[in-house]
Amino acid sequence: MPITPSVDTHRCPLCGQANQCATVAGAPPETCWCMTAQVSPAALARVPPALRGATCLCPACAAPQPEKPEPPARDTAPI
């Protein structure tokens, strides 16, 4: 029989902080912060496969991160 690791459904699988999940706290799902927040697809992709669908991200990890601007092109012409 395979051993399933215990999952703390109150913790974010990416950072380990409290995920503030209303459903886990016993409140109706529609009251959860995630129902009105934009959740980053990149953050969801970072959740380990074994934890997908088992626990929620925290608001900080779920938030879309601003894209880093491209560094300015360097002039490679000889001086």
N, C-alpha and C positions, 0 to 999 in steps of 0.2 A: 504494500500500500504506500503510495507516495506521500511524503511529508509536505504539507502546505505551511509555508511560513505564516505566522500570525500577522495580521494587518491591523494597524492602529488607524481606524477610520476617522479619528479626530485630527490626524496629522497629514500634512502635505507630503506626497511621495517624493517631491523634488528637494525641499529644504528642511523638512521635519518640523516646521512650525505648525501651530494650530491652523486648520484650514477654514474655520468659521462656517462649517457646513450646517445649515439649518435643519436638514433632514436627519443628520446624525444626532443633532441635539433634540430631536423629537418634534420639530416644527413642520408645518406643511411645506412641501418642496417649492411651491411658488413664492415662499417668503425668503428663499435663499439668495444671497448676493449674486450668485452665478446666473440667476435667471434674467438679470438685467445688465450683466457685464459682458463686455467683449472678451472672449477667451482666445488667447493666442494659439493657433494651430501648431506653431513651433514648440510651445510649452507642452501641449498634449502629446506631441511626438516624442518628447524626452521622458515621458512616464515609462518606467520599465514595464515590459509586456505583462509580467505577472501581477502588476498592480493596477492595470487598466480596468476600469469599471468597478474597482474594489474600494477606492478612496478618492477623495477630491483634492484638487489643487487649492492652495491658498490664494487670496486675491493678488498678492504681490507676484507670485510665480505665474499666475494665469494672465496677468496683464500683458498686452502687446508691448514689446520693447521697441524703442525708437531705433530705426536703422542707423548704423554708423555711416557717416558721410565718407565718400571716397577721398583718399588723400589727393591733394593737388598734383597734377602731372609735373614731373621734374623735367626741366629743359636739359636735354642731353647733348645739345650742340656744343662743339668745342669753343673755348673762350678765345 
